[in-house]
Amino acid sequence: MKKYLCIPLIVFSLYGTAQKIEQISETDIQGITILSGNSFAGEQLKVYLGNSANLYLEYGLQKLFVTEYALNNDKATLEVYIMVNAPSAFGIYSVSVSGCIKSNLFGSFSCITPYYVAAVTGPLFVYARNKTRTESGQALCEQLVKLLTDKNPQEIWYAPAVTQSAKAAPFTNTLRYYKGPLGLMKGLPFWSEMFKNIDFHMFTMNIYTPEYSGIIAWIIFPDENTFSSFIMKTGIDGMSDPAKAVQVSNGLYRSWHKINSTKILFMESNSPLADIRDFISVMPDDKWLEEKLSE
């Protein structure tokens, strides 16, 4: 059972068991007042999220809780998004935050700006909005996010093996996750054409070295035919050496490395000096993550 404004509720996640969310009550923070509390699911999500609802649904949003808090002269809105799994929670976080002053103080990932605090913990994406835009209001947002993540410990989520390679390690702060066209249009629009009518799950990182800059991607396809269709769309000759950087029609260089029949590393860069083999991890991909992505 889950407490939400003293009303018993049960929220089921796609892990197969009840996802219990312990909300912040007026007894958790001295002097705080709950002004309102609402939950949204299904078509109701569009009432609160408007045109953004489709993006959240693409990432697997199951339910949203929105609570308004007041403390002294400050007001803050706390939004708790229950996503289908931890990678999806990270995915919507990764395309939603920018301008972070401080990072990764709460949950698995977090972002603090002057006007909001966002965090990921397991399948939860937590977002606190500083409605009064004051320093004390921002402190309230940080307190709300920390308390919410502390009250709801989740299974540790591990990023794909590509982030564990020594060459990629300096760029893990640029990690993003995509699973559909809306996410791509928001975060990586110039790759949208390559993935048109393609089903996929993909993590990307931006790479910057003295020799070149580019993007490395770890992509999962549902089957080998989809994988082959994607390679054709990249402009790379399927008969050429996959690891060799090939210049394509946009003047950039692309290469790929096959992990198995449905999983590849893919790289786009501004120089033929980029070598995708530098990003092949010696560690195996995390089985838990692969199973969750396939659901």
C-alpha positions as CSV (number, residue, x, y, z in Angstrom):
1,M,0.0,0.0,0.0
2,K,1.1,3.5,-0.7
3,K,0.3,6.8,1.1
4,Y,-0.6,9.8,-1.0
5,L,-2.2,12.6,0.9
6,C,-3.4,10.0,3.4
7,I,-5.3,8.2,0.7
8,P,-4.3,4.5,0.3
9,L,-3.3,3.7,-3.3
10,I,-1.4,1.0,-5.1
11,V,0.7,1.7,-8.2
12,F,1.9,-1.2,-10.3
13,S,5.2,-1.0,-12.2
14,L,6.2,-3.2,-15.1
15,Y,8.7,-5.0,-12.8
16,G,5.7,-7.2,-11.9
17,T,5.2,-6.0,-8.3
18,A,3.6,-3.0,-6.7
19,Q,5.8,0.1,-7.0
20,K,5.2,1.8,-3.6
21,I,5.8,5.5,-3.5
22,E,6.2,7.1,-0.1
23,Q,5.1,10.7,-0.6
24,I,6.3,13.6,1.5
25,S,3.8,14.6,4.3
26,E,3.5,17.7,6.4
27,T,5.2,15.8,9.3
28,D,8.4,15.3,7.2
29,I,9.4,19.0,7.1
30,Q,8.7,21.3,10.0
31,G,6.3,24.1,8.9
32,I,5.6,22.8,5.4
33,T,2.0,22.8,4.0
34,I,0.6,20.7,1.3
35,L,-1.5,23.0,-0.9
36,S,-2.8,20.4,-3.4
37,G,-2.1,16.9,-4.7
38,N,-3.2,15.3,-7.9
39,S,-2.3,12.1,-9.9
40,F,-2.6,11.5,-13.6
41,A,-2.6,8.4,-15.8
42,G,-3.7,7.4,-19.3
43,E,-5.4,10.2,-21.2
44,Q,-5.4,12.4,-18.1
45,L,-1.7,12.8,-18.5
46,K,-2.4,15.2,-21.4
47,V,-4.4,17.4,-19.1
48,Y,-1.3,18.2,-17.1
49,L,1.5,17.7,-19.6
50,G,-0.2,19.1,-22.7
51,N,1.8,18.5,-25.9
52,S,4.7,17.1,-23.9
53,A,2.6,14.1,-22.9
54,N,3.4,12.1,-26.1
55,L,7.2,12.4,-25.4
56,Y,6.7,11.1,-21.8
57,L,4.5,8.3,-23.0
58,E,7.1,7.3,-25.6
59,Y,9.5,6.8,-22.8
60,G,7.0,4.7,-20.9
61,L,5.3,7.0,-18.4
62,Q,2.9,5.0,-16.3
63,K,1.6,7.5,-13.7
64,L,2.4,11.0,-12.5
65,F,1.9,12.5,-9.1
66,V,2.0,16.3,-8.7
67,T,2.0,18.0,-5.2
68,E,2.2,21.7,-4.4
69,Y,4.1,22.6,-1.2
70,A,4.5,25.9,0.7
71,L,7.1,26.7,3.3
72,N,7.2,30.2,4.8
73,N,7.1,32.5,1.7
74,D,8.2,29.8,-0.8
75,K,6.2,27.5,-3.0
76,A,7.4,24.5,-4.9
77,T,5.8,21.9,-7.2
78,L,7.0,18.3,-6.8
79,E,6.4,16.0,-9.8
80,V,7.0,12.2,-9.5
81,Y,6.9,10.4,-12.8
82,I,6.6,6.6,-12.6
83,M,8.3,5.2,-15.7
84,V,8.3,1.7,-17.2
85,N,11.8,1.0,-16.0
86,A,15.0,2.7,-14.9
87,P,16.5,3.3,-18.3
88,S,13.3,5.1,-19.4
89,A,13.4,7.2,-16.3
90,F,16.9,8.2,-17.1
91,G,15.9,8.8,-20.7
92,I,13.3,11.4,-20.0
93,Y,15.6,13.0,-17.5
94,S,18.5,13.1,-20.1
95,V,16.4,15.0,-22.7
96,S,14.8,17.3,-20.1
97,V,17.7,18.8,-18.1
98,S,20.2,21.4,-19.1
99,G,22.3,24.1,-17.5
100,C,23.1,22.1,-14.4
101,I,25.1,23.9,-11.7
102,K,25.6,20.8,-9.6
103,S,25.1,17.2,-10.7
104,N,24.5,13.7,-9.2
105,L,23.9,14.7,-5.6
106,F,20.6,12.8,-5.4
107,G,19.5,9.4,-6.7
108,S,21.4,7.8,-9.6
109,F,21.5,11.1,-11.5
110,S,20.5,14.6,-10.6
111,C,20.6,18.1,-11.9
112,I,20.4,21.4,-9.9
113,T,19.7,24.7,-11.6
114,P,18.6,28.0,-10.1
115,Y,15.0,27.2,-10.9
116,Y,14.5,23.4,-10.6
117,V,16.0,20.2,-9.3
118,A,15.6,16.9,-11.2
119,A,16.7,13.4,-10.2
120,V,16.4,9.8,-11.3
121,T,16.1,6.9,-8.8
122,G,15.2,3.5,-10.3
123,P,12.1,3.9,-12.5
124,L,11.3,7.3,-10.9
125,F,11.9,10.7,-12.5
126,V,11.6,13.4,-9.8
127,Y,11.3,17.1,-10.7
128,A,10.9,19.9,-8.2
129,R,10.0,23.4,-9.6
130,N,11.0,26.6,-7.7
131,K,7.8,28.6,-8.2
132,T,9.0,31.7,-6.2
133,R,12.5,31.6,-7.9
134,T,14.2,32.6,-4.7
135,E,17.3,31.0,-3.1
136,S,15.2,29.7,-0.2
137,G,12.7,28.3,-2.7
138,Q,15.5,26.5,-4.4
139,A,16.7,25.1,-1.1
140,L,13.1,23.8,-0.6
141,C,13.3,22.1,-4.0
142,E,16.5,20.4,-3.0
143,Q,15.1,19.3,0.3
144,L,12.0,17.8,-1.4
145,V,14.0,15.9,-4.0
146,K,16.4,14.5,-1.4
147,L,13.7,13.5,0.9
148,L,11.6,11.8,-1.8
149,T,14.6,9.8,-3.1
150,D,15.6,8.9,0.5
151,K,12.1,7.7,1.2
152,N,11.9,5.6,-1.9
153,P,15.2,3.5,-2.3
154,Q,15.3,1.7,-5.6
155,E,17.3,-1.0,-7.4
156,I,20.7,0.3,-8.6
157,W,20.7,1.0,-12.3
158,Y,23.8,0.3,-14.4
159,A,24.6,2.0,-17.7
160,P,25.6,-0.1,-20.7
161,A,29.1,-1.4,-21.0
162,V,30.2,1.2,-23.6
163,T,30.3,3.7,-20.7
164,Q,32.9,1.5,-19.0
165,S,35.6,1.8,-21.6
166,A,38.5,3.9,-20.7
167,K,38.2,6.1,-23.8
168,A,34.5,6.8,-23.0
169,A,34.8,7.4,-19.3
170,P,35.5,11.2,-19.5
171,F,32.2,11.7,-21.4
172,T,29.7,9.8,-19.3
173,N,28.2,13.2,-18.2
174,T,26.8,13.5,-21.8
175,L,25.0,10.1,-21.7
176,R,21.5,10.1,-23.1
177,Y,18.9,7.4,-23.8
178,Y,16.5,7.3,-26.7
179,K,13.7,4.8,-27.6
180,G,11.6,6.6,-30.2
181,P,11.3,9.5,-32.8
182,L,10.0,12.1,-30.3
183,G,13.0,11.7,-28.1
184,L,15.3,11.9,-31.1
185,M,13.6,15.1,-32.4
186,K,14.2,16.7,-29.0
187,G,17.7,15.6,-28.3
188,L,19.3,14.4,-31.5
189,P,17.2,15.7,-34.4
190,F,19.9,15.3,-37.1
191,W,19.8,11.5,-36.6
192,S,16.0,11.2,-37.0
193,E,16.2,10.3,-40.7
194,M,18.5,7.3,-40.0
195,F,15.9,5.9,-37.5
196,K,12.8,6.6,-39.5
197,N,10.5,3.6,-39.2
198,I,13.1,1.8,-37.1
199,D,12.4,0.2,-33.7
200,F,15.4,0.7,-31.4
201,H,16.8,1.4,-27.9
202,M,19.9,3.6,-27.9
203,F,22.4,5.2,-25.5
204,T,24.6,8.0,-26.9
205,M,27.6,10.0,-25.6
206,N,29.3,13.0,-27.1
207,I,33.0,12.5,-27.7
208,Y,35.6,15.3,-27.8
209,T,39.3,14.6,-28.3
210,P,42.2,16.7,-29.7
211,E,41.9,14.7,-33.0
212,Y,38.1,14.7,-33.5
213,S,34.6,15.1,-32.1
214,G,31.6,13.0,-32.6
215,I,28.9,10.7,-31.1
216,I,29.2,7.1,-30.0
217,A,26.0,5.1,-29.8
218,W,25.1,1.7,-28.2
219,I,22.0,0.5,-30.1
220,I,19.7,-2.5,-29.6
221,F,17.3,-3.5,-32.4
222,P,14.4,-6.0,-32.1
223,D,15.8,-8.3,-34.8
224,E,18.5,-8.8,-37.4
225,N,16.4,-7.4,-40.3
226,T,15.9,-4.1,-38.4
227,F,19.6,-3.9,-37.8
228,S,20.3,-4.4,-41.5
229,S,17.7,-1.8,-42.4
230,F,19.4,0.7,-40.1
231,I,22.9,0.1,-41.6
232,M,21.5,0.8,-45.1
233,K,20.1,4.1,-43.9
234,T,23.4,5.2,-42.5
235,G,25.0,5.5,-46.0
236,I,27.7,3.0,-45.1
237,D,28.5,0.3,-47.6
238,G,27.5,-2.9,-46.0
239,M,30.4,-4.7,-47.6
240,S,33.1,-2.4,-46.3
241,D,35.1,-2.9,-43.1
242,P,32.6,-1.9,-40.4
243,A,35.3,-0.5,-38.1
244,K,36.7,1.8,-40.8
245,A,35.4,5.4,-40.7
246,V,33.6,6.0,-44.0
247,Q,32.7,9.5,-45.2
248,V,28.9,9.8,-46.0
249,S,26.8,12.3,-47.8
250,N,26.7,14.9,-45.0
251,G,30.5,15.1,-45.0
252,L,30.8,13.3,-41.6
253,Y,32.4,9.9,-41.0
254,R,30.5,6.8,-39.8
255,S,31.5,3.4,-38.6
256,W,30.0,0.5,-36.6
257,H,31.0,-2.5,-34.6
258,K,28.7,-5.6,-34.3
259,I,28.3,-6.8,-30.7
260,N,25.7,-9.5,-31.7
261,S,22.9,-10.0,-34.3
262,T,20.8,-7.2,-32.8
263,K,23.2,-5.0,-31.0
264,I,25.9,-2.6,-32.3
265,L,28.2,0.3,-31.5
266,F,27.8,3.1,-34.0
267,M,29.9,6.2,-34.4
268,E,29.6,9.5,-36.3
269,S,32.5,11.9,-36.2
270,N,34.1,14.8,-38.1
271,S,37.4,13.0,-38.9
272,P,38.5,9.7,-40.3
273,L,40.9,9.4,-37.4
274,A,38.0,8.3,-35.1
275,D,38.3,4.7,-34.3
276,I,35.2,3.0,-32.9
277,R,37.4,0.1,-31.6
278,D,38.6,2.5,-28.9
279,F,35.2,2.3,-27.3
280,I,34.7,-1.4,-27.2
281,S,34.5,-2.4,-23.5
282,V,36.3,-5.5,-22.2
283,M,33.4,-5.9,-19.8
284,P,30.2,-7.8,-20.8
285,D,26.9,-5.9,-21.2
286,D,24.7,-5.9,-18.2
287,K,22.2,-8.7,-18.5
288,W,19.6,-7.0,-16.2
289,L,19.6,-3.9,-18.4
290,E,19.2,-5.9,-21.6
291,E,16.3,-7.9,-20.2
292,K,14.5,-4.7,-19.0
293,L,15.0,-3.1,-22.4
294,S,13.4,-6.1,-24.2
295,E,10.2,-5.8,-22.3
